[in-house]
Amino acid sequence: MPYYKNIEEIERDIEILKLKNQIEEEKLKLRWFQIKEDLAPKNLFQNFISGASKSISAFQLLNSFLRKRRKR
């Protein structure tokens, strides 16, 4: 626990703590907004399509690699 010499130091620390609290609240609001955006049906569908296309591309790449190895 800090040792305070005067009331101004206490008030300064209280103000700092209030500001830190406000920053954390805003970060939480931003995270909540991002989660809601990520879970929106439009974004879920886009993420699904993006993930599926990446999986298909990886599968095609692996398949072509294996075919080349079999031909040797």
Buried (B, 14 or more C-beta within 10 A) or exposed (E): EEEEEEEEEEEEEEEEEEEEEEEEEEEEEEEEEEEEEEEEEEEEEEEEEEEEEEEEEEEEEEEEEEEEEEEE
